[in-house]
């Protein structure tokens, strides 16, 4: 059941034994409050007035005609949307030489519709690590990441890279059951990272791979601390999006002001494509080196013990073909 309050604006949702409220703020998207009657005055971050600017991209038909068999290109788009009831493809955008050459959208979706990225948010968070490392603000080898992980605590040894690669050993299992630690963190905690920081270890840091969004939420909190707090981190994120012209992009925070770097980012297909283009450019955008060119190799390097998941550092890698054969996802 859900109830809409157009004045805040907010939506309250009631499920089995739980009620939560999502409050929308311009430029910040939706922030979850749990329980639903929690005081919205506790929300961190000051809402900002945003300028709605359409992403400056349109299909370059000249490059498209010169570089592509256009019939084959359209057939590729057809293939992406075949079996729509199973795949639920919402959008496809094709870039070539930095220019948009094809796009297609499902019913109700347009070139400006912000689309949830879920784990592509992890890739954006990893990119922000690369950007802040390029600026000399941190290193992926950093450890002792939070005051709660003091020297003498085994968690003190956890490095930023281990969080990015999900080898930290933190006890944050993600099963999608709705009652696993990761679900509780995302949907029943007003301070997601604060809750995750206080979790113990399930394994020695660096000894095993365990996919969990909690690792990336902890990365986002560390970035926020390094930046100087939620408002300063918001400025870092906005500057990054504006540099790339990702004007539709929104990173949603929790009530404590930590951006949920694992999951809650939205952007149009054209803007998601720009993030990919930045990596094809090896970190260069309009002549500016946003991250070290070697960052590309770092994020796509296979994380030890992750062979079945084929994970890098904040990025999913191409999985072995045998694993695709077991699913409906084409290789």
Buried (B, 14 or more C-beta within 10 A) or exposed (E): EEEEEEEBEBBBBEEEEEBBBBBBBEBBBBBBBBEBEBEBEEBBBEEEEEEEEEBEBEBBEEBBEEBBEEEEBEEBBEEBBEEEEEBEBBBBBBBBEEBBBBBBBBEEBEBBBBBEBEBBBBBBBBBBBBBBBBEEBBEBEBBBBBEEBEEEBEBBBBBBBBBBBBBBBBBBBBEEEEEBBBBBBBBBBBBBBBBBBEBEBBBEBBBBBBBBBBBBBBBBBBBBBBBEEBBEBBEBBBEBBEBBBBBBBBBBBBBBBBBBBBBBBBBBBBBBBBBEBBBEBBBEBEEEEBBBEEBBEBBBEBBEBBEEBBBBBBBBBEBEEEBEEEEEEEE
